[in-house]
Amino acid sequence: MNLLGSSAGIWMLLALGVLTVTTGLPVWALLIGVASAFAVAGLAAGVIDLNILSALPSRLVGLLEHDLLQALPLYVLVGVLLQRLPIADAIFTSLARLLRPLGAAPSLAALGVGALVAPMNGSVASSSALLSRLVGARLAHLAPSRAISLGAVAATIGVVVPPSLVLILLGDAMLRAHTEASNLPGFKLGTQRIINTQDVFHAALLPALGVLALWGMVAWWQGRGQVVGAPAQGAPAQGAQACPSPQPSPQRGEGASALLALAATAVILGLLAGVFTGKLFAVEAAATGGCLLVLGALASRSLSWPQWRGVMADTLALSGALIALLAGATVFSLVLRLFGTDRLLAETLLSTTLPPQLAALLVLLLVTLCAWVLDAFEMIFVVIPIVAPPLVAMLGDAQQAAVLLLLVLQLSFLIPPMGYAILMARARAASEPVALRQTLWQIFPALLPYILAQLALACVVFLVPQSVHLLDGPQPTAQESAPASQQDIEKQMREMAAPRDAPAESAAELPAGGEPDGSVRNGPAK
């Protein structure tokens, strides 16, 4: 096999996987290192065009100017602040009181906090850090294995609940993947349009609610008979960073906590709904949430100046790591595409004699194995751009492919022993003496019902593609999606060139709220 032919990208992926497991170096550094080594070899062998490779700096600059990346550090800031402010604690306590009649209030409250906070938290690691503090301290009457499992599954809710940062980045990746799939042989776009981030949000919402419903039933079954634990009596949970303040009376404390939880829940739901419906850009929602958290923390003096310095340092460190990962993935993917490995993989998958559904299952299995050792951002930046175009072509439905990729990512994070969420939950719980005696095989029975529920929902989405289209808006008709004729183009040019004080000849024909090109103002495009 020619190591510097079209298969060179496969060797790049294998080298990256081996080095990731064996060296412990940052993935962004390994991405740049592996790509640079293969690029030098390709240039020496005359396989790679230097003119294309020299365009890499401008490509990186254009990438960093992308509007979507403005939301990334803001989501990180929101996640860091949520870990340090008592907002999540107030929401948990209020939900636990509200759900007390169900008999499993702490477990259900943990899932509720995950559903509310995880989409704004930005990452599985950040959600795990927050939820392990809440769950570990308040589930004293639950078996340690069940508490660890519950913390792990709650931390992954942000992977599928829109509009989380993972979904925003995946939506952008699926837009490019759908565009590439439309150019693959045998794939017919027809009257469909290329999907955008908003389409991914709409497709993922009902499956995400299904995951929450099934997991809620599992959590209720495992946590029946619980009571709200003692750590909620007033002292902050282990790891909480609240500024000392005079202790109010229990009635006033409960009232203030409930009011804070209600206000925070209303703001979070309002921002998430604004992004989901397209009324707000993701960067606008993240900026609004971040400003409100900063103003609230300053007004309540919840954080000291050393803690504020820690917030800024953590935000810059995490944002820098994610941007470095994105830059490294851009370098890696460019070199891989210059070798032609993406075309090789697409042609191999599309020319197989296997039925398209079976081939799609194999691709999803490959994604599961990759996500077993990589986190969500590494998957979206490195693996998804390679496998998503042929997956869309095989399934014929980009929204179905996007939701399946999300569910597979979430599932991979929960599979022991390498599942990212499981590793994070066990690491966070290691400070508890009982948790130290919990092996992976002790955790697995408590985790298995959650995994089976996730698999069942993934099977429904795979077998019933229509399940991801129930919230779709009206599709454009063939006449609306048809390309403009030469006569229409000339007419539009004349209208655009007409003086401002002279009415356009077709102004009376414009629809209400319309533009000269026939489009309609409908909020910010995604």
C-alpha positions in Angstrom: 0.0 0.0 0.0 1.3 3.4 -1.0 1.7 5.3 2.3 1.6 8.7 0.5 -1.3 7.9 -1.8 -5.0 8.4 -1.1 -4.7 6.2 1.9 -2.2 8.5 3.6 -5.0 10.1 5.5 -5.9 6.8 7.1 -2.4 6.4 8.4 -2.7 10.0 9.7 -5.8 9.0 11.7 -4.1 5.8 13.0 -1.0 7.8 14.0 -3.1 10.4 15.7 -5.1 7.7 17.7 -2.0 5.9 18.8 -0.2 9.1 19.9 -3.3 10.4 21.7 -3.5 7.2 23.8 0.2 6.8 24.5 1.7 10.3 24.8 -0.8 12.2 26.9 0.0 15.4 24.9 -2.7 17.9 24.0 -4.7 16.7 21.0 -4.3 20.1 19.2 -0.5 19.7 19.3 -0.8 16.1 18.0 -3.1 17.3 15.2 -0.6 19.9 14.1 2.4 17.6 14.5 1.0 14.7 12.6 -0.3 16.9 9.8 3.0 18.7 9.5 5.0 15.5 9.3 2.8 14.0 6.6 2.7 17.3 4.8 6.5 17.5 4.6 6.6 13.9 3.4 3.9 14.7 0.8 5.7 17.7 -0.5 9.0 15.8 -0.7 7.2 13.1 -2.7 5.4 15.6 -5.0 2.0 14.4 -3.9 0.8 17.7 -2.3 0.5 21.0 -4.1 2.5 23.6 -2.3 0.3 26.4 -3.7 -2.8 25.0 -1.9 -0.9 24.3 1.3 0.4 27.9 1.3 -3.2 29.1 1.6 -3.4 27.6 5.1 -2.6 30.9 7.0 -5.4 32.8 5.2 -7.7 29.8 5.8 -7.0 30.0 9.6 -7.6 33.7 9.7 -10.9 33.3 7.9 -11.8 30.5 10.3 -11.1 32.7 13.4 -13.2 35.5 11.9 -16.2 33.2 11.7 -19.2 34.7 13.7 -19.9 31.3 15.3 -16.5 31.3 17.1 -17.6 34.5 19.0 -20.0 32.4 20.9 -17.4 29.9 22.0 -15.6 32.0 24.8 -18.9 33.3 25.9 -20.3 29.8 26.5 -17.1 29.0 28.3 -17.6 32.1 30.5 -21.2 31.1 31.3 -20.0 27.6 32.2 -17.3 28.8 34.5 -19.6 31.3 36.3 -22.3 28.6 36.8 -19.7 26.4 38.6 -18.9 29.2 41.0 -22.3 30.9 41.6 -25.1 29.4 43.7 -27.6 29.4 40.8 -27.4 25.7 40.0 -27.7 24.9 43.8 -30.8 27.0 44.0 -32.4 25.4 41.0 -31.5 21.9 42.3 -33.0 22.7 45.8 -36.2 24.1 44.3 -36.7 21.2 41.9 -36.1 18.7 44.7 -38.8 20.4 46.8 -41.2 20.6 43.9 -40.7 16.9 42.9 -40.7 15.5 46.5 -44.1 13.8 46.1 -42.7 11.6 43.3 -40.4 9.8 45.7 -37.1 10.3 43.8 -36.8 14.1 44.0 -33.0 14.4 44.2 -32.4 12.1 41.2 -35.0 13.8 39.1 -33.8 17.2 40.2 -30.3 16.3 39.0 -31.6 15.5 35.6 -33.6 18.8 35.6 -30.5 20.8 36.4 -28.7 19.0 33.7 -31.4 19.8 31.2 -31.5 23.5 32.1 -27.8 24.2 32.7 -26.0 21.9 30.4 -27.0 23.6 27.1 -25.6 26.9 28.6 -22.6 25.2 30.1 -20.9 24.5 26.9 -19.1 21.1 27.4 -19.5 17.7 29.0 -16.4 18.4 31.3 -17.9 21.7 32.6 -21.3 20.1 33.2 -19.7 17.1 34.9 -17.8 19.4 37.3 -20.9 21.2 38.2 -23.3 18.2 38.5 -20.8 16.0 40.4 -20.7 18.7 43.1 -24.5 18.8 43.3 -25.2 15.1 42.9 -22.4 13.8 45.0 -23.3 15.9 48.0 -27.1 15.4 47.9 -27.6 11.8 47.0 -26.6 10.4 50.3 -29.4 7.9 50.3 -28.6 6.5 46.8 -26.1 3.7 46.1 -22.7 5.2 45.1 -22.8 3.4 41.8 -26.2 4.9 41.0 -25.1 8.4 42.0 -22.0 8.2 39.8 -24.1 6.9 36.9 -26.7 9.7 37.4 -24.0 12.3 37.4 -22.5 11.0 34.2 -25.7 10.8 32.2 -26.9 14.2 33.4 -23.6 15.8 32.3 -24.2 14.5 28.7 -27.6 16.1 28.3 -26.1 19.2 26.7 -25.0 17.0 23.8 -28.5 16.6 22.5 -30.6 19.4 24.1 -30.7 22.4 21.7 -29.3 24.9 21.5 -26.1 23.8 23.2 -22.6 24.7 22.0 -22.2 21.1 20.8 -25.3 21.4 18.6 -24.3 24.8 17.3 -20.9 23.5 16.2 -22.4 20.3 14.8 -25.0 22.3 12.9 -22.2 24.3 11.2 -20.3 21.0 10.4 -23.5 19.4 9.0 -24.1 22.4 6.7 -20.7 21.8 5.1 -21.3 18.0 5.1 -24.6 18.3 3.4 -23.0 20.6 0.8 -20.3 18.0 0.1 -22.8 15.1 0.0 -24.8 16.9 -2.7 -21.7 16.6 -4.9 -21.2 12.9 -4.3 -22.3 10.5 -7.1 -25.7 9.0 -6.7 -27.0 11.6 -4.2 -29.9 13.7 -5.4 -30.7 16.9 -3.5 -33.9 17.4 -5.5 -36.1 20.1 -4.1 -34.4 19.9 -0.7 -32.3 22.7 0.5 -29.0 22.5 2.4 -29.7 22.3 6.1 -28.6 24.9 8.6 -28.1 25.1 12.4 -31.8 25.9 12.9 -32.8 22.7 11.1 -30.5 20.7 13.4 -32.1 22.3 16.4 -35.6 21.4 15.2 -34.6 17.8 14.4 -32.9 17.2 17.7 -35.5 18.6 20.1 -38.0 15.8 20.2 -35.3 13.0 20.4 -33.7 15.0 23.2 -37.0 15.2 25.1 -37.4 11.5 24.5 -34.0 10.8 26.0 -34.9 13.0 29.0 -38.3 11.2 29.5 -36.7 7.7 29.4 -33.8 8.7 31.6 -36.3 10.3 34.0 -38.2 7.0 34.3 -34.9 5.2 35.0 -33.8 7.7 37.6 -37.2 7.5 39.3 -37.0 3.7 39.4 -33.5 3.7 40.8 -34.1 6.5 43.3 -37.5 5.6 44.7 -37.9 6.4 48.4 -35.1 9.0 48.4 -35.4 12.1 50.6 -33.6 15.4 50.0 -30.2 15.0 51.6 -28.8 16.8 54.5 -26.2 18.9 52.6 -29.1 21.1 51.4 -29.5 22.5 54.9 -27.5 25.6 54.3 -23.8 24.8 54.1 -22.6 24.8 50.5 -21.8 21.5 48.9 -18.2 20.3 48.6 -16.4 22.5 46.1 -19.0 25.3 46.2 -17.4 28.7 46.0 -19.8 31.1 47.6 -18.8 34.2 49.4 -19.5 34.2 53.1 -22.6 36.1 54.0 -24.9 36.4 57.1 -27.2 33.4 57.4 -30.8 34.4 56.9 -33.7 32.7 58.6 -34.8 29.3 57.1 -38.0 30.9 55.7 -36.2 33.8 54.1 -33.4 31.5 52.9 -35.9 29.2 51.2 -37.8 32.1 49.7 -34.7 33.7 48.3 -33.5 30.4 46.9 -36.8 29.8 45.2 -36.9 33.3 43.8 -33.4 32.9 42.4 -34.2 29.5 40.9 -37.4 30.9 39.3 -35.6 33.9 37.8 -32.7 31.9 36.6 -34.9 29.3 35.0 -37.0 31.9 33.3 -33.9 33.6 31.8 -32.3 30.3 30.7 -35.5 29.1 29.0 -36.0 32.5 27.4 -32.5 32.6 25.9 -32.7 28.9 24.8 -36.1 29.5 23.2 -34.8 32.7 21.5 -31.9 30.7 19.9 -34.1 27.7 19.1 -36.7 29.8 17.3 -34.2 31.9 15.4 -35.0 35.2 17.2 -31.5 35.3 18.7 -28.1 34.4 17.4 -26.2 32.0 19.6 -23.6 34.6 20.3 -26.3 37.1 21.4 -27.8 34.6 23.8 -24.4 33.7 25.2 -23.5 37.3 25.6 -26.8 38.1 27.3 -26.4 35.1 29.7 -22.8 36.0 30.5 -23.6 39.7 31.2 -26.5 38.8 33.4 -24.4 36.4 35.4 -21.6 38.9 35.8 -24.0 41.7 36.9 -25.7 39.4 39.3 -22.4 38.2 40.8 -21.2 41.8 41.2 -24.5 43.0 42.7 -24.6 40.1 45.2 -20.8 40.1 45.9 -20.9 36.4 45.5 -17.3 36.3 44.2 -14.1 37.9 45.7 -11.5 39.5 43.4 -9.2 36.4 43.6 -12.2 34.3 42.5 -12.9 36.7 39.6 -9.2 36.3 38.5 -9.8 32.6 38.6 -12.9 32.9 36.4 -11.0 35.0 33.8 -8.0 32.6 33.9 -10.2 29.5 33.5 -12.2 31.1 30.7 -9.1 32.2 28.7 -7.5 28.8 29.2 -10.5 26.8 28.1 -11.3 29.1 25.2 -7.7 29.0 24.1 -7.7 25.2 24.2 -10.8 24.9 22.1 -9.6 27.5 19.5 -6.3 25.7 19.4 -8.1 22.4 18.9 -10.1 24.0 16.0 -7.0 25.4 14.4 -5.2 22.0 14.7 -8.2 20.2 13.2 -8.3 22.6 10.3 -4.6 21.9 9.5 -5.1 18.2 9.9 -8.3 18.1 7.7 -6.6 20.2 5.0 -3.6 17.8 4.7 -6.0 14.8 4.8 -8.0 16.3 1.9 -4.9 17.1 -0.1 -4.1 13.4 0.0 -7.6 12.7 -1.3 -8.5 10.4 1.7 -11.9 12.0 2.1 -12.8 11.1 -1.5 -11.4 7.6 -1.1 -13.5 6.9 2.0 -16.6 8.4 0.4 -16.2 6.3 -2.8 -15.4 3.2 -0.8 -18.5 3.6 1.3 -20.8 4.5 -1.5 -19.6 1.8 -3.9 -19.9 -1.0 -1.3 -22.3 -3.9 -2.1 -23.8 -3.7 1.3 -27.3 -2.1 1.7 -27.1 1.6 2.4 -28.7 1.2 5.8 -26.2 -1.4 6.8 -23.3 0.7 5.6 -24.7 3.6 7.6 -24.7 1.4 10.7 -21.0 0.6 10.1 -20.2 4.3 9.9 -22.1 5.0 13.1 -20.2 2.2 14.8 -16.9 3.8 13.6 -18.1 7.1 15.1 -18.9 5.3 18.4 -15.4 3.8 18.6 -13.8 7.2 17.9 -16.0 9.0 20.4 -15.0 6.4 23.0 -11.5 8.0 23.3 -12.2 11.6 22.0 -14.5 14.3 23.5 -17.3 16.0 21.6 -15.3 18.9 20.3 -12.5 16.7 19.0 -15.1 14.6 17.3 -16.9 17.5 15.7 -13.6 19.2 14.5 -11.8 16.0 13.3 -14.0 13.0 12.7 -17.4 14.4 11.8 -16.2 16.3 8.7 -14.8 13.1 7.3 -17.6 10.7 7.9 -20.7 12.9 7.7 -20.8 13.5 3.9 -21.0 9.8 3.0 -23.4 9.1 5.9 -25.8 11.8 4.6 -25.5 10.3 1.1 -26.3 6.8 2.4 -29.2 7.9 4.6 -30.5 10.5 2.1 -31.5 12.7 5.1 -29.1 15.2 6.6 -31.2 16.0 9.6 -31.6 12.3 10.5 -27.8 11.9 10.1 -27.2 14.8 12.4 -29.4 13.5 15.2 -28.0 10.0 14.9 -24.5 11.4 15.2 -25.6 13.3 18.3 -27.1 10.2 19.9 -24.1 8.1 19.1 -21.8 10.7 20.6 -23.8 10.8 23.8 -23.9 7.1 24.0 -20.2 6.7 23.5 -19.5 9.0 26.5 -21.5 6.6 28.7 -19.9 3.3 27.7 -17.2 2.1 30.3 -14.3 1.9 30.6 -13.3 4.8 28.3 -16.5 6.8 28.1 -15.6 10.4 28.6 -18.5 11.2 31.0 -17.9 8.1 33.0 -14.2 8.9 33.4 -15.1 12.5 34.5 -17.7 11.4 37.0 -15.5 8.8 38.6 -12.6 11.3 38.8 -14.8 13.9 40.4 -16.2 11.3 42.9 -12.8 9.9 43.8 -12.6 12.3 46.8 -15.4 10.3 48.5 -14.2 7.3 50.4 -17.1 5.1 49.3 -16.6 6.1 45.7 -13.0 4.8 45.8 -14.3 1.3 46.1 -16.6 1.6 43.1 -15.1 -0.3 40.2 -16.4 0.0 36.6 -18.1 -3.3 36.9 -20.0 -2.1 40.0 -21.1 1.0 38.1 -22.1 -0.8 34.9 -25.4 -2.4 36.3 -26.6 1.0 37.4 -25.6 2.6 34.1 -27.0 -0.2 31.8 -30.7 1.0 31.9 -29.6 4.5 30.7 -27.6 3.0 27.9 -30.5 0.7 26.8 -32.9 3.7 26.8 -30.4 5.6 24.6 -30.1 2.7 22.2 -33.8 2.3 22.0 -34.3 5.9 21.0 -31.4 5.8 18.5 -33.1 2.8 16.9 -36.4 4.7 16.6 -34.6 7.6 14.9 -32.7 5.2 12.6 -35.8 3.2 11.6 -38.3 6.1 11.5 -36.6 9.1 9.8 -39.8 11.1 10.0 -39.4 11.3 13.8 -36.8 14.1 13.2 -39.0 16.1 10.9 -42.1 16.7 13.1 -41.0 20.2 13.9 -39.9 21.2 10.4 -41.3 24.4 9.0 -43.0 24.5 5.6 -40.8 23.3 2.8 -40.3 25.5 -0.2 -42.2 24.4 -3.3 -40.5 23.4 -6.5 -41.4 26.8 -8.0 -39.9 28.7 -5.0 -36.7 26.6 -5.0 -36.3 26.8 -8.8 -33.3 28.9 -10.0 -34.1 32.4 -11.3 -34.4 32.8 -15.1 -32.3 35.2 -17.0 -35.4 37.4 -17.4 -35.9 37.5 -13.6 -32.3 38.4 -13.0 -32.4 41.3 -15.5 -35.7 42.5 -13.9 -34.1 42.4 -10.4 -31.0 44.3 -11.7 -33.2 47.0 -13.2 -35.1 47.4 -9.9 -31.9 47.6 -7.9 -30.5 50.3 -10.3 -33.7 52.4 -10.1 -33.4 55.8 -8.3 -34.5 55.8 -4.7 -37.2 58.3 -5.4 -38.6 56.4 -8.3 -40.9 53.5 -7.5 -39.7 50.1 -8.9 -42.0 48.9 -11.7 -42.8 45.7 -9.7 -43.1 47.2 -6.3 -46.8 46.4 -6.2 -46.0 42.8 -6.8 -43.8 42.4 -3.7 -45.2 40.3 -0.9 -45.8 41.9 2.5 -42.4 42.3 4.3 -40.7 41.2 1.1 -37.5 42.3 -0.6 -36.9 43.0 -4.3 -35.4 39.5 -4.7 -38.6 37.9 -3.5 -37.2 36.9 -0.1 -39.0 37.6 3.1 -37.6 39.0 6.3 -37.9 36.2 8.8 -35.4 36.9 11.6 -31.7 36.1 11.7 -30.6 33.3 9.4 -28.8 30.4 10.9 
